[in-house]
């Protein structure tokens, strides 16, 4: 067994299972529709962004799409955060949660430059 960490995706079996899940389902395609949604209050985008925060990791998300999808999620979250119309009627915690999602996803960006 190849286990290199304590997260569910940090083992050969876990990473393979997540890979199969993504390959055998239309989860990513449905996610793409959600992250690009243009509903008035941003609720669908917010839900799709949450999904990426949870599953948008190397060894879970399809690696060929990971960087582009990470960037798409960050753009969508920034759009939500900056659009006053989308924040209307949402609890203050909503903005804090978006800020937390942005910080978490930015921590997953590849390091720029070479030492």
N, C-alpha and C positions, 0 to 999 in steps of 0.2 A: 504494500500500500504506500502510495506516495502522498504523505501529508506534510505540508510545509507551513501550516498555520492553524489557528483555532476557529476560523470562520467556516461556514458550511461550504463555501466555494474554494477553500484552500486545501484541497486534496484532489488526487486524480479522479476518484469516483464522483465527488461532488461537482468538480468542474465539468466532467463528462456529462453528468445528469443535467446541469444547467445548459450546456451546449445542446444536448438533445431536445430539451424543452424549447429552446429558441428556434432550433432547426425544424422541429416537428409541429410547431404551432404558428399561428399568425399574430402572435403577441406583438412583435415589433411593428408590423404593418398597422395594427390597430392603434398602437402607441403613436406612430407617426401622424395618424389622423388627429389624434387628441392634442398632440403638442403643437400642431398647426391650426387648431380650431380657432375660430374667431367669434366665440360667444361673447355677449355683451359684458358679462361679469368675470370672465376669465376662469370660471369654475372648472371647465373641462381641461384647459391648459394646466391649471393648478394640479388637478388629479394626475394628468400625464406626467407632469414634472415630478410629482411624488413618486410615481412608479420608477422613473429613471433614477431618482436618488436612491431607491431601494435596490434596484437591479442593474443600474448602469455602472458596472464594475468589470474590470478585466477578469476573465474566467467565467463570467455570467453572460454579459452582452456580447453579441457577435463582434468579434475583434475587427473585422473588415469595416464595420459601421460605427465603431465605438467613438472615435474622435469626432466625426461629423455629427453624431447624435448628441454627444456631450455639448458641443458648440450650439446645436439647435436648442437644446434644453436651456442653456445659459441665456441665449438670446430671448427665448420665450419668457423666462423668469424676469429678465431685465425689462422686457416690454410690460409685463404685468406690474412690476414695481413702479414703473414710471407713468403708467396710464391712470390718471385720476379717476376716469370713469369706471375702471375695473375695481378700484378700491372702495368706491361708494357702497355703503351698506355692509361692508365686510368688517369683521372685528379687527381691532388693532393687532391682535395676535397674528392675523393673516399676514401682515407686512413683515412682522418679525420672523415668521416661519419662512417666507420667501427669502429674506436676507440670510437665514440659516442655510437654506437649500443652495443659494448662490455660493456661500462660503464653502460648503461641503463639496460642491461640484468643482469649484475653482481649485480646491486642494487635489483634485484628480487630474488636473491638466498636466501634460508632460512638462518637465523642467525645460526652460528655454536656455539656449546657449550651451557651450561646452567649456567646462572648467577652465 
